[in-house]
């Protein structure tokens, strides 16, 4: 483990700072962290052991919500920042999962699914690095060194693309799994060629445009690092979220220091189902990138259905030898106007008849439209690529129409509902697997 010594220093101005000596190199942090600063960085992995109970931390990293379906991404961590694996089959410890709304509490009965390095999908990551003037030469170099370490330690099957930005955006490496190639183009050169204003949102959307062409067999994620406010992007938060969600791309954000737009970065991560970190010390650069990378391919999943739109609070409780450990996560699954949202409805193979178990999802949407009579809806039907494309187009159209008819039967005016079919032209998953084809056979809705 790296030996770190902290020395207090004074700046020319009144701001306090810390110098961190790390293997002979000096790093400068913006300011002393708040007194309650206690970040969690996963640094290693081990199998779950009940003897770890006194140091157990339950961490709901994010919650993905689409229509009536909610998926929680969970990590179990001990106080030595070790990720605890192989706990999904220990049913007795997962003692309570509750989803609460203003209407009451719902106890969730759900299987716990675990994904680990060896069984999780390959990942394609776009690393988006702030090179605006506020970063400074030394901080920029230290960020670059952390990314170099990430490249060196990545899994062989994972692909990385590298993007640097200030008020301009440059792709330094298109997606590649070749470590030598990535290291050759990733120069440790500070702010050379950069140093102007900051266009974080525009840089994220550029990264999304690169990842959308990556194989659907890969989990696709953007990881963006910044130390300041976005002061030159042409696009706003809703543009970022819409672009990422429509292409099924996660966005994780890392901000540094005090002079940052924490609200914007946290919102982008939360709404795109990514991971958010706020750090203060440059010796944490290695840790934070490793943490995000580890969480992307190692996690527990809890999936469940909800029956209303609005504000929810998920409470997850782990019980070990009479002791309880829990975490809470609040989210709002209200469908945003102008964004495509998945409607979790199922059809039998090659048929357009709505399955019985899908009617609750349609009813939930119908209730929302009754409560918001000014809204109109556009339904989008999709199929997998099995069969003739022309036939698939007609089938997707019929399935969207079936959902419309169900909504009309619930009392929604027909003129408020339009529909269209896309056939197999807009896959979001790999059509070469059963799970991928199932994900592609979907219906989405757009509120207008």
RAQUILIN-V479080 format. One record per residue. N is the residue number from 1. RES is the residue in three letters. NEAR is the number of other ideal C-beta (glycine too) atoms within 10 Angstrom. Layout:
N_RES_NEAR, N_RES_NEAR
This chain:
1_UNK_4, 2_UNK_9, 3_UNK_7, 4_UNK_12, 5_UNK_8, 6_UNK_13, 7_UNK_9, 8_UNK_9, 9_UNK_12, 10_UNK_9, 11_UNK_11, 12_UNK_5, 13_UNK_6, 14_UNK_6, 15_UNK_11, 16_UNK_12, 17_UNK_14, 18_UNK_19, 19_UNK_14, 20_UNK_19, 21_UNK_14, 22_UNK_16, 23_UNK_7, 24_UNK_5, 25_UNK_13, 26_UNK_13, 27_UNK_20, 28_UNK_16, 29_UNK_23, 30_UNK_22, 31_UNK_15, 32_UNK_15, 33_UNK_18, 34_UNK_9, 35_UNK_6, 36_UNK_5, 37_UNK_11, 38_UNK_7, 39_UNK_15, 40_UNK_15, 41_UNK_17, 42_UNK_19, 43_UNK_16, 44_UNK_11, 45_UNK_15, 46_UNK_13, 47_UNK_9, 48_UNK_20, 49_UNK_12, 50_UNK_12, 51_UNK_9, 52_UNK_18, 53_UNK_17, 54_UNK_10, 55_UNK_13, 56_UNK_20, 57_UNK_15, 58_UNK_17, 59_UNK_17, 60_UNK_20, 61_UNK_23, 62_UNK_22, 63_UNK_20, 64_UNK_17, 65_UNK_22, 66_UNK_18, 67_UNK_23, 68_UNK_23, 69_UNK_16, 70_UNK_21, 71_UNK_16, 72_UNK_25, 73_UNK_22, 74_UNK_25, 75_UNK_22, 76_UNK_21, 77_UNK_21, 78_UNK_18, 79_UNK_11, 80_UNK_10, 81_UNK_15, 82_UNK_16, 83_UNK_21, 84_UNK_19, 85_UNK_19, 86_UNK_13, 87_UNK_21, 88_UNK_18, 89_UNK_8, 90_UNK_13, 91_UNK_10, 92_UNK_8, 93_UNK_19, 94_UNK_19, 95_UNK_14, 96_UNK_13, 97_UNK_19, 98_UNK_15, 99_UNK_22, 100_UNK_15, 101_UNK_16, 102_UNK_8, 103_UNK_9, 104_UNK_8, 105_UNK_11, 106_UNK_17, 107_UNK_9, 108_UNK_19, 109_UNK_7, 110_UNK_15, 111_UNK_10, 112_UNK_17, 113_UNK_12, 114_UNK_16, 115_UNK_18, 116_UNK_15, 117_UNK_12, 118_UNK_8, 119_UNK_8, 120_UNK_16, 121_UNK_17, 122_UNK_17, 123_UNK_20, 124_UNK_25, 125_UNK_28, 126_UNK_29, 127_UNK_27, 128_UNK_25, 129_UNK_22, 130_UNK_26, 131_UNK_25, 132_UNK_25, 133_UNK_15, 134_UNK_20, 135_UNK_25, 136_UNK_16, 137_UNK_12, 138_UNK_15, 139_UNK_22, 140_UNK_24, 141_UNK_18, 142_UNK_24, 143_UNK_25, 144_UNK_19, 145_UNK_18, 146_UNK_22, 147_UNK_22, 148_UNK_16, 149_UNK_13, 150_UNK_21, 151_UNK_20, 152_UNK_10, 153_UNK_12, 154_UNK_17, 155_UNK_14, 156_UNK_8, 157_UNK_14, 158_UNK_18, 159_UNK_23, 160_UNK_25, 161_UNK_21, 162_UNK_23, 163_UNK_22, 164_UNK_23, 165_UNK_28, 166_UNK_22, 167_UNK_17, 168_UNK_15, 169_UNK_17, 170_UNK_14, 171_UNK_17, 172_UNK_14, 173_UNK_21, 174_UNK_16, 175_UNK_21, 176_UNK_16, 177_UNK_15, 178_UNK_13, 179_UNK_14, 180_UNK_8, 181_UNK_14, 182_UNK_24, 183_UNK_15, 184_UNK_10, 185_UNK_12, 186_UNK_21, 187_UNK_13, 188_UNK_14, 189_UNK_13, 190_UNK_19, 191_UNK_19, 192_UNK_11, 193_UNK_12, 194_UNK_20, 195_UNK_17, 196_UNK_15, 197_UNK_17, 198_UNK_25, 199_UNK_23, 200_UNK_28, 201_UNK_22, 202_UNK_20, 203_UNK_29, 204_UNK_34, 205_UNK_21, 206_UNK_19, 207_UNK_29, 208_UNK_23, 209_UNK_14, 210_UNK_19, 211_UNK_23, 212_UNK_15, 213_UNK_11, 214_UNK_21, 215_UNK_12, 216_UNK_19, 217_UNK_14, 218_UNK_18, 219_UNK_19, 220_UNK_26, 221_UNK_26, 222_UNK_30, 223_UNK_27, 224_UNK_26, 225_UNK_25, 226_UNK_27, 227_UNK_22, 228_UNK_19, 229_UNK_16, 230_UNK_23, 231_UNK_14, 232_UNK_17, 233_UNK_21, 234_UNK_9, 235_UNK_15, 236_UNK_12, 237_UNK_18, 238_UNK_14, 239_UNK_15, 240_UNK_26, 241_UNK_19, 242_UNK_20, 243_UNK_21, 244_UNK_26, 245_UNK_22, 246_UNK_15, 247_UNK_15, 248_UNK_18, 249_UNK_25, 250_UNK_23, 251_UNK_30, 252_UNK_28, 253_UNK_28, 254_UNK_26, 255_UNK_26, 256_UNK_26, 257_UNK_19, 258_UNK_14, 259_UNK_12, 260_UNK_21, 261_UNK_18, 262_UNK_12, 263_UNK_9, 264_UNK_19, 265_UNK_26, 266_UNK_16, 267_UNK_16, 268_UNK_24, 269_UNK_23, 270_UNK_20, 271_UNK_22, 272_UNK_25, 273_UNK_22, 274_UNK_26, 275_UNK_23, 276_UNK_19, 277_UNK_23, 278_UNK_18, 279_UNK_21, 280_UNK_18, 281_UNK_23, 282_UNK_26, 283_UNK_19, 284_UNK_21, 285_UNK_23, 286_UNK_21, 287_UNK_20, 288_UNK_22, 289_UNK_24, 290_UNK_18, 291_UNK_25, 292_UNK_25, 293_UNK_24, 294_UNK_18, 295_UNK_20, 296_UNK_23, 297_UNK_19, 298_UNK_18, 299_UNK_22, 300_UNK_22, 301_UNK_16, 302_UNK_21, 303_UNK_14, 304_UNK_17, 305_UNK_17, 306_UNK_21, 307_UNK_14, 308_UNK_18, 309_UNK_21, 310_UNK_13, 311_UNK_13, 312_UNK_21, 313_UNK_13, 314_UNK_23, 315_UNK_17, 316_UNK_22, 317_UNK_16, 318_UNK_21, 319_UNK_15, 320_UNK_20, 321_UNK_9, 322_UNK_6, 323_UNK_10, 324_UNK_12, 325_UNK_17, 326_UNK_14, 327_UNK_18, 328_UNK_13, 329_UNK_18, 330_UNK_12, 331_UNK_19, 332_UNK_12, 333_UNK_21, 334_UNK_16, 335_UNK_22, 336_UNK_15, 337_UNK_12, 338_UNK_10, 339_UNK_16, 340_UNK_18, 341_UNK_20, 342_UNK_21, 343_UNK_24, 344_UNK_17, 345_UNK_26, 346_UNK_14, 347_UNK_22, 348_UNK_9, 349_UNK_8, 350_UNK_11, 351_UNK_12, 352_UNK_17, 353_UNK_10, 354_UNK_20, 355_UNK_11, 356_UNK_8, 357_UNK_11, 358_UNK_19, 359_UNK_15, 360_UNK_14, 361_UNK_24, 362_UNK_26, 363_UNK_15, 364_UNK_19, 365_UNK_25, 366_UNK_19, 367_UNK_16, 368_UNK_17, 369_UNK_21, 370_UNK_12, 371_UNK_11, 372_UNK_13, 373_UNK_10, 374_UNK_7, 375_UNK_15, 376_UNK_16, 377_UNK_23, 378_UNK_16, 379_UNK_24, 380_UNK_23, 381_UNK_28, 382_UNK_23, 383_UNK_29, 384_UNK_20, 385_UNK_15, 386_UNK_14, 387_UNK_13, 388_UNK_11, 389_UNK_11, 390_UNK_9, 391_UNK_14, 392_UNK_23, 393_UNK_18, 394_UNK_15, 395_UNK_23, 396_UNK_27, 397_UNK_19, 398_UNK_16, 399_UNK_26, 400_UNK_27, 401_UNK_17, 402_UNK_22, 403_UNK_26, 404_UNK_20, 405_UNK_15, 406_UNK_19, 407_UNK_22, 408_UNK_14, 409_UNK_11, 410_UNK_15, 411_UNK_10, 412_UNK_22, 413_UNK_11, 414_UNK_10, 415_UNK_7, 416_UNK_16, 417_UNK_20, 418_UNK_15, 419_UNK_21, 420_UNK_14, 421_UNK_21, 422_UNK_17, 423_UNK_21, 424_UNK_22, 425_UNK_13, 426_UNK_15, 427_UNK_19, 428_UNK_15, 429_UNK_18, 430_UNK_16, 431_UNK_15, 432_UNK_10, 433_UNK_12, 434_UNK_8, 435_UNK_9, 436_UNK_17, 437_UNK_19, 438_UNK_12, 439_UNK_19, 440_UNK_20, 441_UNK_21, 442_UNK_25, 443_UNK_26, 444_UNK_21, 445_UNK_24, 446_UNK_18, 447_UNK_19, 448_UNK_12
